[in-house]
């Protein structure tokens, strides 16, 4: 199953810009959750986010994330993310034409 998400904000610059679109694959296996892979997930307080996985703990099925730039909300503020919060992984990036 796939879903389309619109990027809001600049936390993933320069890779993704505000108003770009991501086609996200919602079906995945646990072994596809890897360091340096971008993921779309639901944060318990901030809602839908797109970040890069910075570390994975398969034992407790959790991971940490970071944005691509220093202005992004970083791992310390977001805390541990559970595998169950993952919406999917981007498989196609559609850039907004400026």
VMD Tcl script that draws the C-alpha trace (Angstrom):
set ca {
  {0.00 0.00 0.00}
  {1.24 3.49 -0.79}
  {0.27 6.93 0.44}
  {1.14 10.49 -0.64}
  {2.39 13.01 1.91}
  {3.16 16.70 1.47}
  {6.30 18.07 3.13}
  {5.60 20.93 5.53}
  {8.60 22.82 6.82}
  {12.33 22.86 6.24}
  {13.67 20.27 8.69}
  {14.81 17.94 5.91}
  {16.53 20.57 3.75}
  {18.30 20.28 1.38}
  {16.91 16.82 0.58}
  {13.21 17.69 0.86}
  {11.81 21.20 0.55}
  {8.59 22.68 1.89}
  {5.63 21.67 -0.35}
  {7.45 18.74 -1.99}
  {5.57 15.42 -2.04}
  {6.63 11.95 -0.95}
  {5.18 8.68 -2.17}
  {5.48 6.40 0.84}
  {5.41 2.61 0.95}
  {3.39 1.60 3.99}
  {4.23 -2.11 3.87}
  {7.65 -3.00 5.22}
  {9.58 -5.59 7.20}
  {11.34 -4.99 10.46}
  {14.75 -5.51 8.82}
  {14.04 -2.54 6.50}
  {14.28 -0.17 9.49}
  {17.89 0.92 9.12}
  {20.20 3.74 10.12}
  {20.31 6.66 7.62}
  {16.99 5.71 6.03}
  {14.29 8.37 5.85}
  {11.01 7.46 7.52}
  {7.55 8.93 7.93}
  {6.12 8.35 11.40}
  {3.54 9.59 13.87}
  {5.03 11.32 16.93}
  {2.81 11.19 20.01}
  {2.89 14.98 20.53}
  {3.95 16.48 17.19}
  {1.97 14.33 14.76}
  {3.23 13.30 11.33}
  {6.98 13.82 10.79}
  {9.64 12.93 8.23}
  {13.13 12.33 9.61}
  {16.27 10.28 9.04}
  {16.84 7.28 11.32}
  {19.99 7.86 13.40}
  {20.03 4.59 15.38}
  {17.93 1.43 15.72}
  {17.37 -0.89 18.69}
  {15.82 -4.12 17.40}
  {15.64 -5.58 20.94}
  {13.04 -3.10 22.14}
  {11.75 -2.28 18.61}
  {12.57 1.41 18.71}
  {14.72 3.97 16.92}
  {15.94 7.57 17.10}
  {15.79 10.15 14.34}
  {17.29 13.48 13.24}
  {16.43 16.09 10.66}
  {18.85 17.02 7.90}
  {19.66 20.49 9.18}
  {20.50 22.14 12.50}
  {17.17 23.99 12.72}
  {15.23 20.72 12.81}
  {13.80 19.18 15.96}
  {16.47 16.65 16.88}
  {16.55 13.27 18.54}
  {16.90 14.52 22.13}
  {13.65 16.47 21.83}
  {11.72 13.73 20.02}
  {12.84 10.82 22.16}
  {12.55 7.17 21.28}
  {10.19 6.22 18.45}
  {8.55 2.78 18.42}
  {8.39 0.65 15.28}
  {4.59 0.74 15.61}
  {4.65 4.52 14.95}
  {6.10 4.13 11.46}
  {3.80 5.14 8.61}
  {6.26 4.00 5.96}
  {9.35 4.79 3.92}
  {9.64 7.21 0.99}
  {10.01 5.47 -2.37}
  {9.54 8.52 -4.61}
  {10.21 12.22 -4.11}
  {8.23 14.73 -6.18}
  {9.86 18.14 -6.08}
  {7.82 21.30 -6.17}
  {8.70 23.36 -9.21}
  {9.68 26.88 -8.24}
}
mol new
graphics top color blue
foreach p $ca { graphics top sphere $p radius 0.5 }
foreach p [lrange $ca 0 end-1] q [lrange $ca 1 end] { graphics top cylinder $p $q radius 0.2 }
display resetview
